[in-house]
Amino acid sequence: MLEAGFWGFVGGFALLIGAIVGLKAHTGQRTIGLVMAFGAGVLISALAFELTEESFKRGGALSVTLGLAAGGILFFAGDWVLDHRGGNHRKRSGGQQEGGSGSAIVLGALMDGIPESVAIGVSLLGGGGVGVATVAAVFLSNVPESLSAATGLKKAGHSAGWVMGLWTAVAVVSALAAAVGYGVLGDASPSVIAFIQAFAAGAILTMLADTMMPESFEHGGSIVGLVTLLGFALAFLLSTAE
């Protein structure tokens, strides 16, 4: 359980790195868009091969179908509520968060990070080591997420202390989510674990389509597709090496 929490924090720590870069460096929006595209490609690979495929092996088509649907619908519902409470621009880099609800932005950031951390915790089940490809995917995708959001929050007038406090809280919650995911599911049946893996995949994919990918395509230009492909390919090769 402690190991799961550690790896969850490793993935979440990338949020702090991205936030620091976003606050201290003058990163252009095109660069942010391309980095987000790469992160999206990495996560798509992880949710396809490390989560959905493993879910199918463990629980079959029913677990995959129910898990994907539940994860996507629940994330959509939560995101819809937060969007209408002022958190709809939480990952934008252009300062669109100005006037938005601080609490909704915080809750949205937490909601975005929890499925990824649970996926890290679940990867430890079965007696093997942590899923290196899963941790790497979460780490590599978290940097552009927080970089973009921190840049936008700074432009919207939030202080550096507030921004760093936000991502520190998300990193801590990420560690707890990974530890709880491992602890609660330690004795679960393969079908339940398969459902949770697919649930995380559904939530992550819905999050990507709703937040990261629109931002990357808006600012990254025509090369975004190739950069997304690069992230996907590298993450897939990492998973095969594992």
Contacts in CASP RR format, 6 or more apart in sequence:
PFRMAT RR
TARGET T0000
AUTHOR 0000-0000-0000
METHOD contacts of the structure
MODEL  1
MLEAGFWGFVGGFALLIGAIVGLKAHTGQRTIGLVMAFGAGVLISALAFE
LTEESFKRGGALSVTLGLAAGGILFFAGDWVLDHRGGNHRKRSGGQQEGG
SGSAIVLGALMDGIPESVAIGVSLLGGGGVGVATVAAVFLSNVPESLSAA
TGLKKAGHSAGWVMGLWTAVAVVSALAAAVGYGVLGDASPSVIAFIQAFA
AGAILTMLADTMMPESFEHGGSIVGLVTLLGFALAFLLSTAE
1 179 0 8 1.000
1 182 0 8 1.000
1 183 0 8 1.000
2 179 0 8 1.000
3 124 0 8 1.000
3 130 0 8 1.000
3 182 0 8 1.000
4 120 0 8 1.000
4 121 0 8 1.000
4 124 0 8 1.000
4 130 0 8 1.000
4 178 0 8 1.000
4 179 0 8 1.000
4 181 0 8 1.000
4 182 0 8 1.000
4 183 0 8 1.000
5 121 0 8 1.000
5 175 0 8 1.000
5 176 0 8 1.000
5 178 0 8 1.000
5 179 0 8 1.000
5 182 0 8 1.000
6 175 0 8 1.000
7 120 0 8 1.000
7 121 0 8 1.000
7 124 0 8 1.000
7 130 0 8 1.000
7 135 0 8 1.000
7 178 0 8 1.000
8 117 0 8 1.000
8 120 0 8 1.000
8 121 0 8 1.000
8 135 0 8 1.000
8 138 0 8 1.000
8 174 0 8 1.000
8 175 0 8 1.000
8 177 0 8 1.000
8 178 0 8 1.000
8 179 0 8 1.000
9 171 0 8 1.000
9 172 0 8 1.000
9 174 0 8 1.000
9 175 0 8 1.000
9 178 0 8 1.000
10 135 0 8 1.000
10 139 0 8 1.000
11 116 0 8 1.000
11 117 0 8 1.000
11 120 0 8 1.000
11 135 0 8 1.000
11 138 0 8 1.000
11 139 0 8 1.000
11 142 0 8 1.000
11 171 0 8 1.000
11 174 0 8 1.000
12 113 0 8 1.000
12 117 0 8 1.000
12 138 0 8 1.000
12 139 0 8 1.000
12 142 0 8 1.000
12 170 0 8 1.000
12 171 0 8 1.000
12 174 0 8 1.000
12 175 0 8 1.000
13 139 0 8 1.000
13 171 0 8 1.000
14 138 0 8 1.000
14 139 0 8 1.000
14 140 0 8 1.000
14 142 0 8 1.000
14 143 0 8 1.000
14 146 0 8 1.000
15 142 0 8 1.000
15 143 0 8 1.000
15 145 0 8 1.000
15 146 0 8 1.000
15 167 0 8 1.000
15 170 0 8 1.000
15 171 0 8 1.000
15 174 0 8 1.000
16 146 0 8 1.000
16 164 0 8 1.000
16 167 0 8 1.000
16 168 0 8 1.000
16 171 0 8 1.000
17 143 0 8 1.000
17 146 0 8 1.000
18 142 0 8 1.000
18 143 0 8 1.000
18 144 0 8 1.000
18 145 0 8 1.000
18 146 0 8 1.000
18 147 0 8 1.000
18 150 0 8 1.000
18 167 0 8 1.000
19 146 0 8 1.000
19 147 0 8 1.000
19 149 0 8 1.000
19 150 0 8 1.000
19 163 0 8 1.000
19 164 0 8 1.000
19 166 0 8 1.000
19 167 0 8 1.000
20 150 0 8 1.000
20 164 0 8 1.000
21 27 0 8 1.000
21 143 0 8 1.000
21 147 0 8 1.000
21 150 0 8 1.000
22 146 0 8 1.000
22 147 0 8 1.000
22 150 0 8 1.000
22 151 0 8 1.000
22 154 0 8 1.000
23 150 0 8 1.000
23 151 0 8 1.000
23 154 0 8 1.000
23 160 0 8 1.000
23 163 0 8 1.000
23 164 0 8 1.000
27 147 0 8 1.000
27 151 0 8 1.000
29 93 0 8 1.000
29 94 0 8 1.000
29 219 0 8 1.000
29 220 0 8 1.000
30 219 0 8 1.000
30 220 0 8 1.000
30 221 0 8 1.000
32 93 0 8 1.000
32 144 0 8 1.000
32 147 0 8 1.000
32 148 0 8 1.000
32 151 0 8 1.000
32 215 0 8 1.000
32 219 0 8 1.000
33 93 0 8 1.000
33 144 0 8 1.000
33 148 0 8 1.000
33 215 0 8 1.000
33 216 0 8 1.000
33 218 0 8 1.000
33 219 0 8 1.000
33 220 0 8 1.000
33 224 0 8 1.000
34 216 0 8 1.000
34 220 0 8 1.000
34 223 0 8 1.000
34 224 0 8 1.000
34 227 0 8 1.000
35 143 0 8 1.000
35 144 0 8 1.000
35 147 0 8 1.000
35 148 0 8 1.000
36 144 0 8 1.000
36 145 0 8 1.000
36 148 0 8 1.000
36 212 0 8 1.000
36 213 0 8 1.000
36 215 0 8 1.000
36 216 0 8 1.000
37 213 0 8 1.000
37 216 0 8 1.000
37 217 0 8 1.000
37 220 0 8 1.000
37 224 0 8 1.000
37 225 0 8 1.000
37 227 0 8 1.000
37 228 0 8 1.000
38 140 0 8 1.000
38 144 0 8 1.000
38 227 0 8 1.000
38 228 0 8 1.000
38 230 0 8 1.000
38 231 0 8 1.000
39 140 0 8 1.000
39 141 0 8 1.000
39 143 0 8 1.000
39 144 0 8 1.000
39 212 0 8 1.000
39 228 0 8 1.000
39 231 0 8 1.000
40 141 0 8 1.000
40 208 0 8 1.000
40 212 0 8 1.000
40 213 0 8 1.000
40 216 0 8 1.000
40 228 0 8 1.000
41 141 0 8 1.000
41 228 0 8 1.000
41 229 0 8 1.000
41 230 0 8 1.000
41 231 0 8 1.000
41 232 0 8 1.000
41 235 0 8 1.000
42 136 0 8 1.000
42 137 0 8 1.000
42 140 0 8 1.000
42 141 0 8 1.000
42 231 0 8 1.000
42 232 0 8 1.000
42 234 0 8 1.000
42 235 0 8 1.000
43 116 0 8 1.000
43 137 0 8 1.000
43 138 0 8 1.000
43 141 0 8 1.000
43 204 0 8 1.000
43 208 0 8 1.000
43 212 0 8 1.000
43 235 0 8 1.000
44 205 0 8 1.000
44 208 0 8 1.000
44 228 0 8 1.000
44 232 0 8 1.000
45 133 0 8 1.000
45 137 0 8 1.000
45 231 0 8 1.000
45 232 0 8 1.000
45 233 0 8 1.000
45 235 0 8 1.000
45 236 0 8 1.000
45 239 0 8 1.000
46 119 0 8 1.000
46 133 0 8 1.000
46 134 0 8 1.000
46 137 0 8 1.000
46 138 0 8 1.000
46 204 0 8 1.000
46 235 0 8 1.000
46 239 0 8 1.000
47 119 0 8 1.000
47 200 0 8 1.000
47 201 0 8 1.000
47 202 0 8 1.000
47 204 0 8 1.000
47 205 0 8 1.000
48 201 0 8 1.000
49 133 0 8 1.000
49 236 0 8 1.000
49 239 0 8 1.000
50 119 0 8 1.000
50 123 0 8 1.000
50 131 0 8 1.000
50 133 0 8 1.000
50 134 0 8 1.000
50 137 0 8 1.000
50 239 0 8 1.000
51 119 0 8 1.000
51 134 0 8 1.000
51 197 0 8 1.000
51 198 0 8 1.000
51 200 0 8 1.000
51 201 0 8 1.000
51 204 0 8 1.000
52 64 0 8 1.000
52 68 0 8 1.000
52 197 0 8 1.000
52 198 0 8 1.000
52 201 0 8 1.000
54 194 0 8 1.000
54 197 0 8 1.000
55 63 0 8 1.000
55 64 0 8 1.000
55 67 0 8 1.000
55 194 0 8 1.000
55 195 0 8 1.000
55 197 0 8 1.000
55 198 0 8 1.000
55 201 0 8 1.000
56 63 0 8 1.000
56 64 0 8 1.000
56 194 0 8 1.000
57 194 0 8 1.000
58 190 0 8 1.000
58 191 0 8 1.000
58 193 0 8 1.000
58 194 0 8 1.000
58 197 0 8 1.000
59 190 0 8 1.000
59 191 0 8 1.000
59 194 0 8 1.000
59 195 0 8 1.000
60 194 0 8 1.000
63 191 0 8 1.000
63 194 0 8 1.000
63 195 0 8 1.000
63 198 0 8 1.000
64 194 0 8 1.000
64 198 0 8 1.000
65 198 0 8 1.000
66 195 0 8 1.000
66 198 0 8 1.000
67 195 0 8 1.000
67 196 0 8 1.000
67 198 0 8 1.000
67 199 0 8 1.000
67 201 0 8 1.000
67 202 0 8 1.000
68 198 0 8 1.000
68 199 0 8 1.000
68 201 0 8 1.000
68 202 0 8 1.000
68 205 0 8 1.000
70 195 0 8 1.000
70 199 0 8 1.000
71 115 0 8 1.000
71 198 0 8 1.000
71 199 0 8 1.000
71 200 0 8 1.000
71 201 0 8 1.000
71 202 0 8 1.000
71 203 0 8 1.000
71 206 0 8 1.000
72 202 0 8 1.000
72 203 0 8 1.000
72 205 0 8 1.000
72 206 0 8 1.000
74 199 0 8 1.000
74 203 0 8 1.000
75 111 0 8 1.000
75 115 0 8 1.000
75 202 0 8 1.000
75 203 0 8 1.000
75 206 0 8 1.000
75 207 0 8 1.000
76 206 0 8 1.000
76 210 0 8 1.000
78 111 0 8 1.000
79 108 0 8 1.000
79 111 0 8 1.000
79 206 0 8 1.000
79 207 0 8 1.000
79 210 0 8 1.000
82 88 0 8 1.000
82 90 0 8 1.000
82 104 0 8 1.000
82 107 0 8 1.000
82 108 0 8 1.000
82 111 0 8 1.000
85 101 0 8 1.000
85 103 0 8 1.000
85 104 0 8 1.000
86 99 0 8 1.000
86 100 0 8 1.000
86 101 0 8 1.000
86 102 0 8 1.000
86 104 0 8 1.000
86 105 0 8 1.000
87 97 0 8 1.000
87 100 0 8 1.000
87 101 0 8 1.000
87 102 0 8 1.000
87 104 0 8 1.000
87 105 0 8 1.000
87 108 0 8 1.000
89 95 0 8 1.000
89 96 0 8 1.000
89 97 0 8 1.000
89 100 0 8 1.000
90 97 0 8 1.000
90 104 0 8 1.000
90 105 0 8 1.000
90 108 0 8 1.000
90 109 0 8 1.000
90 112 0 8 1.000
90 149 0 8 1.000
90 211 0 8 1.000
91 112 0 8 1.000
91 145 0 8 1.000
91 148 0 8 1.000
91 149 0 8 1.000
91 211 0 8 1.000
91 212 0 8 1.000
91 215 0 8 1.000
92 148 0 8 1.000
92 149 0 8 1.000
92 152 0 8 1.000
92 215 0 8 1.000
93 147 0 8 1.000
93 148 0 8 1.000
93 149 0 8 1.000
93 151 0 8 1.000
93 152 0 8 1.000
93 155 0 8 1.000
93 215 0 8 1.000
93 219 0 8 1.000
94 151 0 8 1.000
94 152 0 8 1.000
94 155 0 8 1.000
95 151 0 8 1.000
95 152 0 8 1.000
95 153 0 8 1.000
95 154 0 8 1.000
95 155 0 8 1.000
95 156 0 8 1.000
96 152 0 8 1.000
96 156 0 8 1.000
97 105 0 8 1.000
97 152 0 8 1.000
97 153 0 8 1.000
97 156 0 8 1.000
97 158 0 8 1.000
98 155 0 8 1.000
98 156 0 8 1.000
98 157 0 8 1.000
99 156 0 8 1.000
100 156 0 8 1.000
105 153 0 8 1.000
105 166 0 8 1.000
106 166 0 8 1.000
106 169 0 8 1.000
109 149 0 8 1.000
109 166 0 8 1.000
109 167 0 8 1.000
109 170 0 8 1.000
110 169 0 8 1.000
110 170 0 8 1.000
110 173 0 8 1.000
112 145 0 8 1.000
112 207 0 8 1.000
112 211 0 8 1.000
113 142 0 8 1.000
113 170 0 8 1.000
113 173 0 8 1.000
113 174 0 8 1.000
113 177 0 8 1.000
114 173 0 8 1.000
114 174 0 8 1.000
114 177 0 8 1.000
115 199 0 8 1.000
115 200 0 8 1.000
115 202 0 8 1.000
115 203 0 8 1.000
115 204 0 8 1.000
115 207 0 8 1.000
116 138 0 8 1.000
116 141 0 8 1.000
116 142 0 8 1.000
116 174 0 8 1.000
116 200 0 8 1.000
116 204 0 8 1.000
117 138 0 8 1.000
117 173 0 8 1.000
117 174 0 8 1.000
117 175 0 8 1.000
117 176 0 8 1.000
117 177 0 8 1.000
117 178 0 8 1.000
118 177 0 8 1.000
118 178 0 8 1.000
118 180 0 8 1.000
118 181 0 8 1.000
118 196 0 8 1.000
118 200 0 8 1.000
119 134 0 8 1.000
119 138 0 8 1.000
119 197 0 8 1.000
119 200 0 8 1.000
119 201 0 8 1.000
119 204 0 8 1.000
120 130 0 8 1.000
120 131 0 8 1.000
120 134 0 8 1.000
120 135 0 8 1.000
120 138 0 8 1.000
120 178 0 8 1.000
121 130 0 8 1.000
121 178 0 8 1.000
121 179 0 8 1.000
121 181 0 8 1.000
121 182 0 8 1.000
122 181 0 8 1.000
122 182 0 8 1.000
122 185 0 8 1.000
122 193 0 8 1.000
122 196 0 8 1.000
122 197 0 8 1.000
122 200 0 8 1.000
123 129 0 8 1.000
123 130 0 8 1.000
123 131 0 8 1.000
123 134 0 8 1.000
123 135 0 8 1.000
124 130 0 8 1.000
124 131 0 8 1.000
124 182 0 8 1.000
125 182 0 8 1.000
125 185 0 8 1.000
125 186 0 8 1.000
125 188 0 8 1.000
125 193 0 8 1.000
131 242 0 8 1.000
132 238 0 8 1.000
132 242 0 8 1.000
133 235 0 8 1.000
133 238 0 8 1.000
133 239 0 8 1.000
133 242 0 8 1.000
136 235 0 8 1.000
136 238 0 8 1.000
137 235 0 8 1.000
140 231 0 8 1.000
140 235 0 8 1.000
141 212 0 8 1.000
144 212 0 8 1.000
145 212 0 8 1.000
146 167 0 8 1.000
148 215 0 8 1.000
150 163 0 8 1.000
150 167 0 8 1.000
153 162 0 8 1.000
153 163 0 8 1.000
153 166 0 8 1.000
154 160 0 8 1.000
154 163 0 8 1.000
181 196 0 8 1.000
185 192 0 8 1.000
185 193 0 8 1.000
185 196 0 8 1.000
188 196 0 8 1.000
216 224 0 8 1.000
216 228 0 8 1.000
217 224 0 8 1.000
END
